[in-house]
Amino acid sequence: MLLNVGFDNAVVAERIVAVVAVNSTPVRRMIDESRKAGTLIDATHGKKIRSVVVTDSSHCVLSALQAETLTGRLSGAHKQAERKTEGKTAK
């Protein structure tokens, strides 16, 4: 499953560790460290950064969407995957 993070950009849902809002100093520090390490992916298309998606490979994906929006999409993707799995086992 893919999580749409805005502007036709997507992240593999199974690789996501966290979705965090950008309203604290530690998150800003994490963005700066990721930029220095070369693991920052900017998917905002020049818009204001509203959330960061952290992956299991230590990549940080910047998004212009609210963290609540992304987590809602993520939980919807998990529910959809569960339905597909249940349908396969029932047959």
C-alpha positions in Angstrom: 0.0 0.0 0.0 1.1 3.5 -0.7 0.4 6.6 1.4 -0.3 9.8 -0.7 1.7 12.6 1.0 0.5 15.2 -1.4 1.2 16.5 -5.0 1.2 13.0 -6.4 4.0 11.8 -4.1 3.6 8.6 -2.1 5.4 6.6 0.6 5.2 2.8 1.1 2.9 2.5 4.1 4.7 -0.6 5.5 8.0 1.4 5.8 6.5 4.3 7.8 7.6 4.5 11.4 6.0 7.8 12.4 4.0 10.8 11.1 4.7 13.9 13.2 3.7 17.6 13.1 6.3 20.2 12.6 5.5 22.4 15.6 8.4 21.6 17.9 12.1 22.2 18.1 13.1 18.5 18.2 11.2 17.9 14.9 13.0 20.9 13.3 16.3 19.5 14.6 15.5 16.1 13.1 14.8 17.8 9.7 18.1 19.6 9.8 20.0 16.4 10.7 18.3 14.5 7.9 19.1 17.3 5.5 22.8 17.1 6.5 22.8 13.3 6.2 21.2 13.4 2.7 18.1 11.5 3.7 15.6 14.4 3.5 12.9 14.2 0.8 10.9 17.4 0.2 7.4 16.6 -1.2 5.9 20.0 -0.4 6.4 21.6 -3.8 7.3 24.9 -2.1 4.3 24.9 0.2 4.6 25.3 4.0 5.9 22.1 5.8 3.1 20.8 8.0 4.2 17.2 8.8 7.1 14.8 8.5 6.9 11.1 7.6 9.7 9.1 9.1 10.6 5.8 7.5 12.4 2.7 8.8 15.4 3.7 6.6 15.8 7.0 8.5 14.5 9.0 5.6 12.3 12.0 6.4 9.6 13.0 3.9 8.3 16.5 4.3 4.6 17.0 3.5 2.4 20.1 3.1 -0.5 18.0 4.5 -1.5 18.0 8.2 -0.3 15.0 10.3 -3.9 14.2 11.1 -4.8 14.0 7.4 -1.9 11.6 6.8 -2.6 9.4 9.8 -6.3 9.2 8.7 -5.2 8.1 5.2 -2.7 5.6 6.7 -5.4 4.0 9.0 -7.7 3.8 6.0 -5.0 2.1 3.9 -4.5 -0.5 6.7 -8.2 -1.2 6.9 -8.4 -1.6 3.2 -5.4 -4.0 3.3 -7.1 -6.0 6.1 -10.3 -6.3 4.0 -8.3 -7.6 1.1 -6.5 -10.2 3.3 -9.8 -11.4 4.8 -11.3 -11.8 1.4 -8.4 -14.0 0.2 -8.6 -16.2 3.2 -12.4 -16.7 3.0 -12.2 -18.2 -0.5 
